[in-house]
Amino acid sequence: MSIVTAITTNNIKVIKSVLVCGLIYLSGCETLSETPYVKPTTPDKAGWIADSADAATDAIDPQWWKGFEDPYLNQLIELAIRENSDLAIAMARLNQAGAAIGEVEARTLPSLSSGLTTPVSYSRNPVSNDYETNSQYSLNTKLNWELDIWGKLQKGVEAKQSAYRASQADWRAVYLNTATQVASSYFLIRQFDAQIDIQQASLSSADQILTIYKSQNREGLVSSKEVLRQQAELNSLKRTLIDLQRERKITENALATLLGQPAGNLQVPKPDDSFKIADMPIPAGLPSQLLRRRPDILAAEYRVLEAHQLVGQAKLAKLPSISLTTNAQSGSSLASAALNTFLKTFTFGLTPNINFPIFNPDTEARIKRNEASKKTEEAKYRKTVLIAFQEVEDALVNLSARRAQRQELFSEEQHLSDVQLQVAAQMREGIATQLEVFESERRLLNVRQTLLNNRQQILSETLTLYKAMGGGWNEESVQ
């Protein structure tokens, strides 16, 4: 018996007829050519209104936090990048998006399935009156392949690739946010350290003033009211010190969580007297650069592109689906499973399939849904851009104001320091009292507390600005 094949002249004629019908069908369809992707419109912005005259170069170092020149901070951020839970979640989502690309790409490839059947039958021999067993086996192999002639499947792959790039930008945003949060928590701890030192000095000064008031009260120079008032002041300073120590520990616990460690396991050591955090330069850059560098803006635009590609895929669903199916089969009895027997019973068939979507309300509904989704993503993109512009402008305004305030505080500190020196000199000459010396010292300590708060505000606004400018990521065009 010769090998039987399902490919005959009639089959070829059928394929030709199907393709001709398909061309006729397409000639009656509406135009389904893909609309090119256009970047969503955003309000024009040529520069920053609150731009600083001492702005740095446009380029931001990828490890921009090293500009603070604090090795301990660098170690904390490096640890957070390795162990932070939010970063681990973002990376898992990124891997999930990457796997989704492979899943969709697999649909563009042929699928192959195979099966083996072994039916067994029993018959009775009328001569010997015995039962005989007749075993057969059949090997079936089937291959299906949808031909992506119109690019429907490829459009799905492109949409998943855009989703992957959006997840990649999300990971960058989490990375930037993590570095900023670690630095902010660390700077806050350092501020508490300095405030605690000043508060303890204020306590010492207040206690000395209380001692003087008590002595004067015994001599009848001041009333007991002054003693009680100063005692209340001392109680208030002690309460503030306890609160500062509490806030330092709470911030330390929050920092431990950012580092992927249990709260309570981290103890940030107090710095030595030479500790100083360097001033960071103000990053420059145009709004147009911000749109190509800031991770959340890039993520939002990639989601617009994904929605655009899904609209294209939904429209292409109106076109016919063409697939090829092949079947191969062979079988024989188990007793004669020789190669020549296998070949004699081998059959092979090729069947083209074409599906014409004449009326499918689901396709139209999917197109409308994806078009609405695209408009939603475009609106989200514009909102993200506007918020980014505001964050940069606010950070520049705040940073400029805080630095101007610092200059005034420096002058105030210098004036109060001069007053304190003059009062101390007058006391040595017998003109001023010890109480006046302590009062001048208290006012000087208060302005130094304000200077510490101002320093923390400058550091916080610097972090906010670097984050708002997109950190040190390279510029990227979405297409």
Beta strands, then each sheet from edge to edge (+ up, - down):
strand 1: 4-5
strand 2: 111-117
strand 3: 120-124
strand 4: 131-147
strand 5: 321-333
strand 6: 347-355
sheet 1: 1+ 6+ 5- 4+ 2-
sheet 2: 1+ 6+ 5- 4+ 3-
end
